[in-house]
């Protein structure tokens, strides 16, 4: 049960039925599974800054999400992305401006 909890796997009714058959309805594993079934959905939606599922692969998109989360305290914040590329280096760098 501790491995299930640490990996974030949600126990289902089938697991609860197996635990009841093996250990009994008042056993420690059954009580833990019941608590997990109750609390895990509540904690899933607790954070006001939800993480997109699945996460974007682009590091630029991840940086935008991170900056939006950091600056979410001030609602008047606007994030502007400037593309500063140099042909010589074949390197694209970005500058963000917050005001």
C-alpha positions as CSV (number, residue, x, y, z in Angstrom):
1,X,0.0,0.0,0.0
2,X,2.9,2.4,0.7
3,X,4.2,1.8,-2.8
4,X,0.8,2.6,-4.3
5,X,0.7,5.8,-2.3
6,X,4.2,6.9,-3.2
7,X,3.6,6.4,-6.9
8,X,0.3,8.1,-6.9
9,X,-1.7,5.1,-8.2
10,X,-5.4,5.4,-7.4
11,X,-6.8,2.2,-5.8
12,X,-10.0,1.0,-7.3
13,X,-13.0,-1.0,-6.0
14,X,-11.4,-4.3,-7.2
15,X,-8.4,-3.7,-5.0
16,X,-10.7,-2.8,-2.1
17,X,-12.6,-6.1,-2.6
18,X,-9.4,-8.1,-2.7
19,X,-8.1,-6.5,0.5
20,X,-11.5,-7.2,2.2
21,X,-11.3,-10.9,1.1
22,X,-7.6,-11.3,2.2
23,X,-7.3,-9.2,5.3
24,X,-10.9,-8.4,6.4
25,X,-12.9,-5.2,6.4
26,X,-11.4,-3.6,9.6
27,X,-7.7,-4.4,8.8
28,X,-5.0,-1.8,8.4
29,X,-4.6,-2.3,4.6
30,X,-8.3,-1.9,4.1
31,X,-8.5,1.3,6.2
32,X,-5.5,2.7,4.3
33,X,-7.1,1.9,0.9
34,X,-10.4,3.5,2.1
35,X,-8.5,6.7,3.1
36,X,-6.7,6.8,-0.2
37,X,-10.0,6.4,-2.1
38,X,-11.4,9.3,-0.1
39,X,-8.4,11.8,0.0
40,X,-6.5,11.3,-3.3
41,X,-9.2,12.8,-5.5
42,X,-9.5,15.8,-3.2
43,X,-5.7,16.5,-3.2
44,X,-5.6,16.1,-7.0
45,X,-7.6,19.3,-7.6
46,X,-6.3,21.2,-4.6
47,X,-3.6,23.3,-6.3
48,X,-4.9,26.5,-8.1
49,X,-1.9,26.1,-10.5
50,X,-2.8,22.9,-12.3
51,X,-0.1,21.3,-14.4
52,X,-1.1,20.5,-18.0
53,X,-1.4,16.8,-18.7
54,X,0.6,15.8,-20.7
55,X,3.4,18.3,-20.3
56,X,4.6,20.0,-23.4
57,X,7.9,18.8,-24.9
58,X,9.2,22.2,-25.8
59,X,11.4,23.8,-23.2
60,X,10.1,27.2,-24.3
61,X,6.5,26.2,-23.5
62,X,7.7,24.8,-20.1
63,X,9.4,28.1,-19.4
64,X,6.2,30.0,-20.2
65,X,4.2,27.9,-17.8
66,X,6.8,28.4,-15.1
67,X,6.9,32.2,-15.5
68,X,3.1,32.3,-15.5
69,X,3.0,30.4,-12.2
70,X,5.7,32.6,-10.6
71,X,4.1,35.8,-11.7
72,X,0.5,34.8,-11.0
73,X,0.3,36.9,-7.9
74,X,0.0,40.1,-9.8
75,X,-3.0,39.9,-12.2
76,X,-1.8,42.8,-14.3
77,X,1.4,41.1,-15.3
78,X,1.8,40.6,-19.1
79,X,4.5,38.3,-20.4
80,X,6.0,39.3,-23.7
81,X,8.4,37.0,-25.6
82,X,11.1,38.5,-27.7
83,X,13.0,36.3,-30.1
84,X,16.7,37.2,-30.4
85,X,18.4,35.0,-32.9
86,X,21.9,35.3,-34.4
87,X,22.6,33.6,-37.6
88,X,26.4,33.3,-36.9
89,X,26.0,31.0,-33.9
90,X,22.9,29.2,-35.1
91,X,21.6,29.6,-31.6
92,X,18.1,30.9,-30.7
93,X,17.8,32.6,-27.4
94,X,14.7,34.3,-26.0
95,X,14.2,37.2,-23.7
96,X,11.1,37.6,-21.7
97,X,9.8,40.9,-20.5
98,X,7.4,41.3,-17.7
99,X,5.7,44.6,-16.9
